[in-house]
Amino acid sequence: LSTMRRIRMVETMNYSAGLVSQSFWFVEIRKIIKLVNDGMTEDEIKNLCIDENLFGAMKEYRAKRIYGYIWNRIKQLDKTMIDIFCTSDIATQKVINLISILRSDRLFLEFMFEVYREKNILGVNVIEDSDVNIFFKNKEIQSEGVAAWSDTTKCRLRSIYINYLTDSNLLTVVEKKKIITPPILDIALERYLEANGDDTILKAITGVV
């Protein structure tokens, strides 16, 4: 996608609560990216995931759902990003998985930009529950869709956002404190994001002004 097209897509994307059904799935996405990098087709990978139960899911419908969600993330990564993933350490791979989620979820991206980045810029290294609550209250005012979500859905999203940041090592929980630990980005990944119109994501995860 061109830089401008991706920016327009993010700006026009509806808020979604779809992450309530998803996990970080780092081990799973590593398996799929390796298969993509090895030259397997989408149909071959789908067959492995569902018919041969690559993920070890308890039920076939669960295998189909996990595959669908992970393949949507894969579609956010072009060949260069997949190459970077395959040649990077685990810390960078986790950040790339996070980026694949941010590229397809406007609300989570705004949370990263408006909460995680702002705290980082201000030098406040802890995210409080109140920070997350205020973010969602503001989105309820801005969006009738978010306001219509159940309290259970919003509570679940709060937990998922924190879990994703913890799983990608952008947060470290110490004695129940959620401490911001911004990544030192691999230079190849940083240059890629700059060149491909992902300035918002780059600023969100690094806390750059």
C-alpha positions in Angstrom: 0.0 0.0 0.0 1.1 3.5 -0.7 1.9 5.8 2.2 -1.2 8.1 1.7 -3.5 5.2 1.1 -2.5 3.5 4.3 -3.0 6.8 6.3 -6.4 7.3 4.8 -7.4 3.7 5.6 -6.5 4.1 9.2 -8.3 7.4 9.5 -11.5 6.0 8.0 -11.4 2.7 9.7 -14.3 2.1 12.1 -13.7 1.5 15.8 -13.8 -2.2 16.4 -14.1 -4.5 19.5 -12.8 -7.4 17.5 -9.7 -7.9 19.7 -11.9 -9.3 22.4 -11.8 -12.6 20.5 -8.1 -12.6 19.9 -4.8 -13.3 21.7 -1.3 -12.1 21.0 -0.5 -15.4 19.3 3.2 -14.8 18.9 4.2 -18.5 18.6 1.4 -19.0 16.0 2.3 -16.0 13.9 6.0 -17.1 13.9 5.0 -20.5 12.4 2.8 -18.8 9.7 5.5 -16.3 8.7 8.1 -19.1 8.4 5.7 -20.9 6.0 5.1 -17.8 4.0 8.8 -17.1 3.8 9.4 -20.7 2.7 7.1 -20.1 -0.3 3.9 -21.9 0.8 0.6 -20.6 -0.7 -2.3 -19.3 1.3 -4.3 -22.4 0.6 -1.5 -24.7 1.6 -1.0 -22.8 4.9 -4.8 -22.8 5.5 -4.8 -26.6 5.0 -2.0 -27.0 7.5 -3.7 -24.9 10.1 -7.2 -26.4 9.8 -7.0 -29.9 8.4 -3.7 -30.8 10.1 -4.4 -28.6 13.2 -1.0 -26.8 13.2 -2.1 -24.7 16.2 -3.2 -27.7 18.3 -6.7 -26.2 18.7 -9.3 -28.2 20.6 -12.0 -27.9 18.0 -11.9 -27.3 14.2 -14.0 -24.1 14.4 -11.4 -22.7 16.8 -8.6 -23.6 14.4 -10.5 -21.8 11.6 -11.0 -18.7 13.8 -7.3 -18.5 14.9 -6.2 -19.0 11.3 -8.5 -16.3 10.1 -7.3 -13.8 12.7 -3.7 -14.5 12.1 -4.0 -14.4 8.4 -5.5 -10.9 8.7 -2.3 -9.9 10.5 -0.1 -11.5 7.9 -1.9 -9.4 5.2 -0.7 -6.3 7.0 2.9 -7.3 6.4 4.6 -6.9 3.0 7.6 -8.9 1.8 10.1 -6.5 3.3 8.4 -6.7 6.7 8.4 -10.5 6.5 12.1 -10.4 5.6 12.8 -8.2 8.6 10.8 -10.5 10.9 12.7 -13.6 9.7 16.1 -12.1 10.3 15.3 -10.3 13.6 15.6 -11.3 17.2 12.5 -12.3 19.2 12.1 -8.8 20.8 11.8 -7.3 17.3 9.5 -10.1 16.1 7.1 -9.3 19.0 7.1 -5.7 18.0 6.3 -6.6 14.4 3.4 -8.7 15.6 2.1 -5.7 17.6 2.5 -3.5 14.5 0.4 -6.0 12.4 -2.4 -5.6 15.0 -2.1 -1.8 15.1 -2.3 -1.5 11.3 -5.7 -3.1 11.4 -7.2 -1.8 14.6 -7.8 2.0 14.8 -8.9 2.1 18.5 -5.9 0.2 19.7 -3.6 2.5 17.7 -5.2 5.5 19.2 -4.8 4.0 22.6 -1.1 3.6 21.9 -0.7 7.1 20.5 -2.9 8.9 23.1 -2.0 7.0 26.2 1.3 5.0 25.9 3.1 7.7 23.8 1.8 10.6 25.9 3.0 9.1 29.1 6.3 8.2 27.6 6.8 11.8 26.3 5.9 13.2 29.7 8.4 10.9 31.4 5.7 9.2 33.4 6.7 5.6 33.3 3.6 4.0 34.7 0.2 3.4 33.1 -2.6 3.6 35.7 -6.0 2.0 35.4 -7.4 5.5 35.5 -5.4 6.4 32.3 -7.1 3.5 30.5 -10.6 4.4 31.9 -10.2 8.0 30.8 -9.3 6.9 27.3 -12.4 4.8 26.9 -14.6 7.5 28.4 -13.3 10.0 25.8 -13.9 7.5 23.0 -17.5 7.0 24.3 -18.0 10.7 23.9 -16.5 10.8 20.4 -18.1 7.6 19.1 -21.7 6.4 19.4 -20.4 3.0 18.4 -18.0 2.7 21.4 -20.7 4.2 23.7 -23.0 1.3 22.7 -20.6 -1.4 23.6 -21.3 -3.3 26.8 -19.3 -2.7 29.9 -18.0 -6.3 29.6 -16.7 -5.6 26.2 -14.9 -2.4 27.2 -13.5 -4.1 30.3 -12.2 -6.9 28.2 -10.6 -4.5 25.7 -8.8 -2.7 28.6 -7.3 -6.0 29.7 -6.3 -7.1 26.2 -4.6 -3.8 25.4 -2.5 -4.1 28.6 -1.8 -7.8 27.8 -0.7 -7.1 24.3 1.7 -4.4 25.5 3.1 -6.8 28.2 3.4 -9.7 25.6 5.3 -7.4 23.3 7.6 -6.2 26.1 6.4 -2.5 25.9 5.0 -2.8 29.4 6.6 -4.6 32.4 4.3 -5.4 35.3 6.1 -5.2 38.7 4.1 -5.5 41.9 0.9 -4.7 39.9 2.5 -1.5 38.5 2.4 -1.3 34.7 5.8 0.2 33.9 6.4 1.6 30.4 9.4 0.0 28.7 9.6 1.4 25.2 11.6 -0.7 22.7 14.9 0.2 21.1 13.8 -0.5 17.6 15.9 -2.4 15.1 17.3 0.2 12.7 16.0 -1.7 9.7 12.5 -1.8 11.1 12.6 1.9 12.1 13.7 2.9 8.6 11.0 0.7 7.1 8.3 2.3 9.1 9.6 5.8 8.3 9.6 5.0 4.5 6.2 3.4 4.5 4.0 6.0 6.1 3.9 4.4 9.5 5.0 7.5 11.4 2.0 7.3 13.7 2.8 3.7 14.7 6.5 4.6 15.0 5.7 7.5 17.3 3.1 5.5 19.3 5.5 2.7 20.2 8.7 4.7 20.8 7.2 7.8 22.4 8.7 10.2 19.8 7.2 13.7 19.7 
